[in-house]
Amino acid sequence: MNYEAGMFGRQERLEFTGEETTRKSRRWLWISAVAILVVGALAFFMMSGSKPAEPKGAAAGKAAPGGAGQTQMPTVTVAVPGRQTVQTIISGTGTLAARREMPVGVAGEGGVVTRVLVEPGSWVGKGQVLAVVDRSVQAQTAESLAASVRVAQAEARLAQAELDRAHKLVANGFISKADIDRRTATRDQAQARVRVAQAQLSETQARNRRLDIRAPEAGLVLTRQVEPGQIVSAGSGVLFRMAMGGQMELRAQLAEADLQKLRPGARAEVIPTGTTRVFTGEVWQVSPVIDPQTRQGIARVALAYDPALRPGGFASARVVAGGVTAVMLPQSAVQSDNDGNFVYILDDKNQAARRGVTTGDVTEAGVAITSGLSGSERVVLTAGAFLNPGQKVIPNLQKSK
């Protein structure tokens, strides 16, 4: 009996628990359904919600000024470039050197160098002694010849005196005409011996002077390759190197096309390596020969002497090769395609029109337009790559610099 009662109570508890679980499941089911409906409604209103209707007058006011096309017209920057003179600048590099370098060596027979009177960097005059060669033997020879001249002169004076006395005696018949002729010949021989002796002396003195190593022209001593005690001769080579007048030059290496633009007299600015100083010079010679290997030639720029200009040093140059009057545009204004270079200009109706142009040099100022524009057009400076012929734009005029 008790067993049956216990079984019955247990069955009631199980049925109660199952009903409670069923009720909870239904409750969560209803909550989920309501949440889904709320989210769906919110999404619907967010996606399909309409803006408040504007008054008709307001909508008409927005469309009135230019219509729908006005809001789609691009704005471009334009300018009236005019014409200006632009200098053609050619840049190059090269080596500094003496404009007229003079090698100085031994002109005479040479000997032992006794003194060297100059150092590299010294300024010397024309004919100034640079070094002295020993001349002790040559000096004695010159003294001997000088004595011979004096002997010949004495003999000539004696011959002349005898001839003068003979002329006084011939009138009295003490001396014949033949004696006069002999004395005249003796006088002439004596005078000739004087001239020979003088010529020999002058030759020896000239040889002795050539023992002194002298400057051929006024200028700057660049190098010295001789020391006291050194034996020198005509085969000793160069003892000194000089720059005539101290003049320097830059031998600039330039491309063949750049050389064609240069003429003697063109102004140049030279900056040696290692300094910011600018030296002004001018092109005095353009090479008539082009190197077949490098396709380059040399432009020689004359420079006045300055201690900062050292022969053998490296320097850069900017040469003004002339000027051209042309329309100058920034590179962004010039377009190109298979038909060539072109720009866009605007007509009276602000419509873009293509204009073919010929370009020149490209400089820091921009691209030179040599033909195709007069300079009075409104040229599109930017956004030209996105335009089409006939397209209407809104111009933003930029003032020319």
C-alpha positions as CSV (number, residue, x, y, z in Angstrom):
1,M,0.0,0.0,0.0
2,N,2.8,2.3,0.9
3,Y,4.6,1.3,-2.2
4,E,1.7,2.3,-4.5
5,A,1.3,5.6,-2.7
6,G,5.0,6.4,-3.2
7,M,4.8,5.6,-6.8
8,F,1.8,7.7,-7.3
9,G,3.5,10.8,-5.6
10,R,6.5,10.4,-7.7
11,Q,4.4,10.3,-10.9
12,E,2.6,13.5,-9.8
13,R,6.0,15.3,-9.3
14,L,7.2,14.2,-12.7
15,E,4.0,15.5,-14.4
16,F,4.3,18.8,-12.6
17,T,7.9,19.3,-13.6
18,G,7.1,18.5,-17.3
19,E,4.3,21.1,-17.4
20,E,6.6,23.7,-15.8
21,T,9.3,23.1,-18.5
22,T,6.8,23.3,-21.3
23,R,5.6,26.7,-20.0
24,K,9.1,28.1,-19.8
25,S,9.9,27.0,-23.4
26,R,6.8,28.7,-24.7
27,R,7.6,31.9,-22.8
28,W,11.1,32.1,-24.4
29,L,9.6,31.3,-27.8
30,W,7.2,34.3,-27.5
31,I,10.0,36.6,-26.4
32,S,12.2,35.6,-29.3
33,A,9.4,36.2,-31.8
34,V,8.7,39.7,-30.4
35,A,12.4,40.6,-30.6
36,I,12.7,39.5,-34.2
37,L,9.6,41.6,-35.1
38,V,11.0,44.7,-33.4
39,V,14.4,44.4,-35.1
40,G,12.8,43.8,-38.5
41,A,10.6,46.9,-38.0
42,L,13.5,49.1,-37.1
43,A,15.5,47.8,-40.1
44,F,12.6,48.5,-42.4
45,F,12.1,52.1,-41.2
46,M,15.9,52.8,-41.4
47,M,16.1,51.5,-45.0
48,S,12.9,52.9,-46.4
49,G,12.5,55.9,-44.3
50,S,11.8,59.1,-46.4
51,K,13.2,62.6,-45.8
52,P,10.7,65.3,-44.9
53,A,9.2,66.7,-48.0
54,E,10.6,70.1,-48.9
55,P,8.5,72.9,-50.0
56,K,8.2,73.1,-53.8
57,G,9.6,76.6,-53.8
58,A,12.8,75.5,-52.0
59,A,13.4,72.7,-54.4
60,A,12.8,75.0,-57.4
61,G,15.2,77.5,-55.9
62,K,18.1,75.0,-55.8
63,A,17.6,73.8,-59.4
64,A,17.0,77.2,-60.8
65,P,20.6,78.7,-61.1
66,G,22.2,76.1,-63.4
67,G,20.1,73.0,-63.6
68,A,21.4,69.5,-62.8
69,G,24.4,70.0,-65.2
70,Q,25.8,72.9,-63.1
71,T,26.7,70.6,-60.2
72,Q,28.6,68.2,-62.5
73,M,30.8,70.8,-64.3
74,P,34.5,70.5,-63.2
75,T,36.5,73.5,-61.9
76,V,39.9,74.0,-63.6
77,T,42.8,76.4,-63.0
78,V,43.5,78.6,-66.0
79,A,46.0,81.5,-66.7
80,V,46.8,83.9,-69.5
81,P,50.6,83.2,-69.7
82,G,51.8,86.0,-71.9
83,R,55.3,85.9,-73.4
84,Q,58.6,86.2,-71.5
85,T,62.3,86.0,-72.3
86,V,63.9,83.0,-70.8
87,Q,67.7,82.3,-70.7
88,T,69.0,79.1,-72.0
89,I,71.3,77.6,-69.3
90,I,73.8,74.9,-70.1
91,S,75.4,73.0,-67.2
92,G,78.6,71.1,-67.3
93,T,81.7,70.0,-65.3
94,G,85.4,70.0,-66.0
95,T,88.9,70.6,-64.8
96,L,90.6,73.9,-64.0
97,A,93.9,74.7,-65.8
98,A,96.1,77.5,-66.8
99,R,94.8,79.2,-69.9
100,R,98.3,79.6,-71.4
101,E,100.7,77.2,-69.6
102,M,104.4,77.9,-70.3
103,P,106.9,75.2,-69.7
104,V,110.4,76.6,-68.9
105,G,113.6,74.6,-69.3
106,V,117.3,75.1,-70.1
107,A,117.9,77.1,-73.3
108,G,121.7,77.1,-73.2
109,E,124.4,74.4,-72.6
110,G,123.5,74.1,-69.0
111,G,125.7,73.2,-66.0
112,V,125.4,73.1,-62.2
113,V,122.4,75.0,-60.7
114,T,123.8,77.4,-58.0
115,R,120.6,79.2,-57.0
116,V,116.8,78.9,-57.4
117,L,115.1,82.2,-56.9
118,V,111.4,81.5,-57.0
119,E,108.8,79.2,-55.5
120,P,105.4,77.9,-56.8
121,G,102.9,80.7,-56.4
122,S,105.4,83.5,-57.1
123,W,104.6,86.2,-59.5
124,V,107.4,87.0,-61.9
125,G,108.0,89.5,-64.7
126,K,109.1,89.0,-68.2
127,G,112.8,88.0,-68.3
128,Q,113.1,87.7,-64.6
129,V,115.7,85.1,-63.5
130,L,114.2,81.9,-62.0
131,A,117.4,79.9,-61.5
132,V,121.2,80.5,-62.0
133,V,123.6,78.0,-63.5
134,D,127.3,78.1,-62.6
135,R,129.4,80.1,-65.2
136,S,132.9,80.3,-63.8
137,V,134.5,78.9,-66.9
138,Q,132.3,80.9,-69.3
139,A,133.1,84.1,-67.5
140,Q,136.9,83.6,-68.1
141,T,136.3,83.0,-71.7
142,A,134.3,86.2,-72.0
143,E,137.0,88.2,-70.2
144,S,139.6,86.8,-72.7
145,L,137.5,87.9,-75.7
146,A,137.0,91.3,-74.2
147,A,140.7,91.7,-74.1
148,S,141.0,90.7,-77.7
149,V,138.5,93.4,-78.6
150,R,140.6,96.0,-76.8
151,V,143.8,94.8,-78.7
152,A,142.0,95.0,-82.1
153,Q,140.7,98.5,-81.3
154,A,144.3,99.7,-80.5
155,E,145.6,98.3,-83.7
156,A,142.8,100.0,-85.6
157,R,143.6,103.4,-84.0
158,L,147.3,103.0,-84.9
159,A,146.4,102.2,-88.5
160,Q,144.2,105.2,-88.7
161,A,146.9,107.5,-87.3
162,E,149.5,106.3,-89.9
163,L,147.0,106.8,-92.7
164,D,146.3,110.4,-91.5
165,R,150.1,111.2,-91.5
166,A,150.6,109.8,-94.9
167,H,147.9,112.0,-96.3
168,K,149.8,115.1,-95.0
169,L,153.1,113.9,-96.6
170,V,151.8,112.9,-100.0
171,A,151.3,116.5,-101.0
172,N,155.1,117.2,-100.5
173,G,156.0,114.2,-102.5
174,F,157.5,112.2,-99.6
175,I,155.0,109.4,-99.9
176,S,153.6,107.9,-103.0
177,K,150.0,107.1,-103.8
178,A,150.8,103.4,-103.5
179,D,151.8,103.9,-99.9
180,I,148.5,105.7,-99.2
181,D,146.6,102.7,-100.6
182,R,148.6,100.2,-98.5
183,R,148.0,102.2,-95.3
184,T,144.3,102.5,-96.1
185,A,144.1,98.7,-96.5
186,T,145.9,98.2,-93.2
187,R,143.4,100.5,-91.5
188,D,140.4,98.6,-92.9
189,Q,141.8,95.3,-91.8
190,A,142.3,96.5,-88.3
191,Q,138.8,97.8,-88.1
192,A,137.5,94.5,-89.4
193,R,139.4,92.6,-86.7
194,V,137.7,94.8,-84.1
195,R,134.3,93.9,-85.4
196,V,135.2,90.2,-85.4
197,A,136.5,90.4,-81.8
198,Q,133.3,92.3,-80.7
199,A,131.1,89.7,-82.4
200,Q,132.9,86.8,-80.6
201,L,132.5,88.6,-77.3
202,S,128.8,89.3,-77.9
203,E,128.3,85.6,-78.7
204,T,130.0,84.5,-75.5
205,Q,128.0,87.0,-73.4
206,A,124.8,85.8,-75.0
207,R,125.6,82.2,-74.2
208,N,126.4,83.2,-70.6
209,R,123.1,85.0,-70.3
210,R,121.3,81.8,-71.4
211,L,122.8,80.0,-68.4
212,D,120.3,82.0,-66.4
213,I,116.8,80.3,-66.5
214,R,114.4,83.2,-67.2
215,A,110.7,83.7,-67.4
216,P,109.6,84.0,-71.0
217,E,106.6,86.1,-70.0
218,A,105.1,87.7,-66.9
219,G,102.9,85.3,-65.0
220,L,102.5,82.9,-62.1
221,V,104.9,80.1,-61.2
222,L,102.9,76.9,-60.9
223,T,105.5,74.2,-60.4
224,R,109.3,73.9,-59.7
225,Q,111.3,70.9,-60.5
226,V,114.9,72.0,-59.9
227,E,117.1,72.3,-56.8
228,P,120.5,73.9,-56.2
229,G,123.4,71.5,-57.0
230,Q,121.4,69.8,-59.8
231,I,123.1,69.4,-63.1
232,V,120.9,70.5,-65.9
233,S,121.1,70.6,-69.7
234,A,119.0,71.1,-72.8
235,G,117.7,67.5,-72.3
236,S,116.7,68.0,-68.7
237,G,113.1,68.7,-69.6
238,V,110.8,71.1,-67.9
239,L,112.2,72.8,-64.8
240,F,109.3,75.3,-64.2
241,R,105.7,75.6,-65.3
242,M,104.0,79.0,-65.5
243,A,100.6,80.4,-66.2
244,M,101.0,83.4,-68.5
245,G,99.5,86.5,-66.8
246,G,98.0,84.2,-64.1
247,Q,95.0,83.5,-66.3
248,M,93.0,80.4,-65.6
249,E,90.3,78.5,-67.4
250,L,87.7,75.8,-66.9
251,R,87.7,73.0,-69.6
252,A,84.1,72.0,-69.3
253,Q,83.0,68.7,-70.9
254,L,79.6,69.3,-72.7
255,A,77.4,67.1,-74.8
256,E,77.4,67.6,-78.6
257,A,73.9,69.1,-78.6
258,D,74.9,71.7,-76.0
259,L,78.1,72.7,-77.8
260,Q,76.0,73.6,-80.8
261,K,74.2,76.3,-78.7
262,L,77.4,77.9,-77.4
263,R,79.3,80.8,-78.9
264,P,82.5,82.5,-77.8
265,G,81.7,85.4,-75.4
266,A,78.9,83.6,-73.6
267,R,78.8,84.4,-69.9
268,A,79.5,81.6,-67.4
269,E,79.4,81.0,-63.6
270,V,82.0,78.6,-62.2
271,I,81.9,77.0,-58.8
272,P,85.0,75.0,-57.7
273,T,84.5,71.8,-55.8
274,G,84.8,72.3,-52.0
275,T,83.6,76.0,-52.1
276,T,80.4,77.9,-52.6
277,R,82.1,80.9,-54.2
278,V,80.9,81.7,-57.7
279,F,83.5,83.0,-60.2
280,T,82.3,84.8,-63.3
281,G,84.0,84.2,-66.7
282,E,83.2,83.8,-70.3
283,V,83.6,81.1,-73.0
284,W,86.6,82.0,-75.1
285,Q,86.8,78.8,-77.2
286,V,84.4,76.1,-78.2
287,S,86.0,72.8,-79.3
288,P,85.9,72.2,-83.0
289,V,86.3,68.5,-82.4
290,I,83.8,66.0,-80.9
291,D,85.1,62.9,-79.2
292,P,83.7,60.0,-81.2
293,Q,83.6,57.8,-78.1
294,T,81.9,60.0,-75.6
295,R,80.1,62.3,-78.1
296,Q,81.4,65.3,-76.0
297,G,83.5,68.4,-76.6
298,I,85.2,71.0,-74.5
299,A,84.1,74.5,-73.9
300,R,87.0,76.6,-72.4
301,V,85.8,79.3,-69.9
302,A,88.4,82.1,-69.2
303,L,88.8,83.1,-65.6
304,A,90.8,85.8,-63.8
305,Y,93.4,84.6,-61.4
306,D,92.3,83.8,-57.8
307,P,94.0,81.7,-55.2
308,A,90.9,79.5,-54.9
309,L,91.3,78.5,-58.6
310,R,93.9,75.7,-58.5
311,P,94.9,74.0,-61.8
312,G,93.9,70.4,-61.8
313,G,90.9,71.0,-59.6
314,F,87.3,70.1,-60.4
315,A,84.5,72.6,-60.9
316,S,81.0,72.9,-62.3
317,A,79.8,75.6,-64.6
318,R,76.5,77.2,-65.7
319,V,76.7,78.9,-69.1
320,V,74.1,81.3,-70.5
321,A,73.8,80.2,-74.1
322,G,71.3,83.0,-75.0
323,G,67.7,83.7,-74.5
324,V,64.4,83.1,-76.2
325,T,61.0,84.9,-76.0
326,A,58.3,82.4,-75.7
327,V,55.1,81.3,-73.8
328,M,56.1,79.6,-70.5
329,L,53.8,77.0,-69.0
330,P,54.1,74.5,-66.1
331,Q,54.7,70.9,-67.1
332,S,51.2,70.0,-65.8
333,A,49.6,72.1,-68.6
334,V,51.3,70.2,-71.5
335,Q,49.8,66.9,-72.6
336,S,50.9,64.5,-75.2
337,D,49.5,61.6,-77.2
338,N,50.1,60.0,-80.6
339,D,49.4,63.2,-82.4
340,G,52.0,65.2,-80.4
341,N,52.0,67.8,-77.7
342,F,48.9,69.8,-76.9
343,V,47.2,72.0,-74.3
344,Y,43.6,72.9,-73.5
345,I,42.4,76.4,-73.8
346,L,39.0,77.9,-73.0
347,D,36.8,79.8,-75.5
348,D,34.3,82.5,-74.7
349,K,31.8,79.9,-73.6
350,N,34.2,78.3,-71.1
351,Q,34.4,75.2,-73.3
352,A,37.7,73.3,-73.5
353,A,39.4,73.3,-76.9
354,R,42.5,71.3,-77.8
355,R,45.5,73.3,-79.2
356,G,48.6,71.6,-80.7
357,V,51.9,73.2,-79.6
358,T,55.6,72.8,-80.1
359,T,57.7,72.7,-77.0
360,G,61.3,74.0,-76.5
361,D,63.6,73.8,-73.6
362,V,62.5,72.7,-70.1
363,T,63.9,75.0,-67.4
364,E,63.2,75.9,-63.8
365,A,60.6,78.4,-65.1
366,G,58.6,75.7,-67.0
367,V,58.2,74.5,-70.5
368,A,58.9,76.9,-73.4
369,I,56.2,76.8,-76.1
370,T,57.8,77.9,-79.3
371,S,54.7,77.7,-81.5
372,G,51.0,77.1,-81.2
373,L,50.2,79.8,-78.6
374,S,50.3,83.6,-78.7
375,G,50.2,84.0,-74.9
376,S,46.8,85.7,-74.8
377,E,44.8,82.5,-74.5
378,R,43.3,81.2,-71.3
379,V,45.3,78.0,-70.9
380,V,44.2,75.2,-68.6
381,L,47.1,74.7,-66.1
382,T,45.7,71.7,-64.2
383,A,43.2,68.8,-64.7
384,G,43.8,68.9,-68.5
385,A,44.2,65.2,-68.6
386,F,40.6,64.7,-67.5
387,L,39.0,67.1,-70.0
388,N,37.5,66.4,-73.4
389,P,37.2,68.8,-76.4
390,G,34.0,70.8,-76.1
391,Q,33.5,70.1,-72.4
392,K,32.2,73.0,-70.4
393,V,34.1,73.9,-67.2
394,I,34.2,76.4,-64.4
395,P,37.4,78.5,-64.8
396,N,39.5,79.6,-61.8
397,L,41.7,82.3,-63.2
398,Q,45.3,82.4,-61.8
399,K,47.3,85.6,-62.0
400,S,50.5,85.3,-64.0
401,K,53.7,85.8,-61.9
